[in-house]
């Protein structure tokens, strides 16, 4: 049976519909962006334009927003499989002709699309507030470095990492809370490297940024197949290994 984007679309549509009915998911998608835009905005507007640490302050402010594509999908995806299993809705889905690759890519896209929209909207709001209320020197400093490029480039790549780590953990876990904790922890490593770049602990360079982006992209592309190999339909339905 060949891969079907129709089946992927059907599962994705179901997933997005479930998001709207799930208070936890809605709360996560609302609270995380709000939390990580208020503090950096206040810090940036109040920044001293003559401070030698201005670049560091800008990097720290923007780093808060890179937490969004890491935290939000990792929490949501950790629920994606084990949560459905606990609710008893997983078995009916797996009883259909859907392939495991289709099921997983649908789950990933359902988390990826809203994460990307929310992360970019928050970043746009941040830039808009900075343009309206921050000192012109601060606004110039934001665009002078690689801050904007880092945000635009690494937001989808970090989200992809977090999504596949979350789904992988969810397929092997039996408890939602444990899955969420492990998923968040597993999503942190690439953010640490990006954080060191943003805070100028690691010297920024085009080669380093491209190399890290290429590594994350390769992981995101290969993770789908790797997680599919971990996906044991019989164990998920019966609770027993083959």
Beta strands, then each sheet from edge to edge (+ up, - down):
end
